[in-house]
Amino acid sequence: MSDNKHITHPEDAKRIDVNDPFEVRNWTSALGCTEAQLKQAVAAVGTYASKVREYLGKS
């Protein structure tokens, strides 16, 4: 992820960085889930957004 916090999209839109609060906010909004659900999904299936969407039933 870029150090420029004015950029509101992830640098790599295929992966989710749950350690970056800006990405967590953007992904929870995009996926319609809570932070806890997002982190649980990433822990279960990894950081690829496509796998997380599938896990959350958002495909």
VENTAZI-V96346 format. One record per residue. N is the residue number from 1. RES is the residue in one small letter. SS is DSSP state (@ for helix, = for strand, . for the rest). BURIAL is 1 if it has 16 or more other C-alpha atoms within 10 Angstrom, else 0. Layout:
BEGIN
N:RES:SS:BURIAL
N:RES:SS:BURIAL
END
This chain:
BEGIN
1:m:.:0
2:s:.:0
3:d:.:0
4:n:.:0
5:k:.:0
6:h:.:0
7:i:.:0
8:t:.:0
9:h:.:0
10:p:.:1
11:e:.:0
12:d:.:0
13:a:.:0
14:k:.:0
15:r:=:1
16:i:.:1
17:d:.:1
18:v:.:1
19:n:.:0
20:d:.:0
21:p:@:0
22:f:@:1
23:e:@:1
24:v:@:1
25:r:@:0
26:n:@:0
27:w:@:1
28:t:@:1
29:s:@:0
30:a:@:0
31:l:@:1
32:g:.:0
33:c:.:0
34:t:.:0
35:e:@:1
36:a:@:0
37:q:@:0
38:l:@:1
39:k:@:1
40:q:@:0
41:a:@:1
42:v:@:1
43:a:@:0
44:a:@:0
45:v:@:0
46:g:.:0
47:t:.:1
48:y:=:0
49:a:@:1
50:s:@:1
51:k:@:1
52:v:@:1
53:r:@:1
54:e:@:0
55:y:@:1
56:l:@:1
57:g:.:0
58:k:.:0
59:s:.:0
END
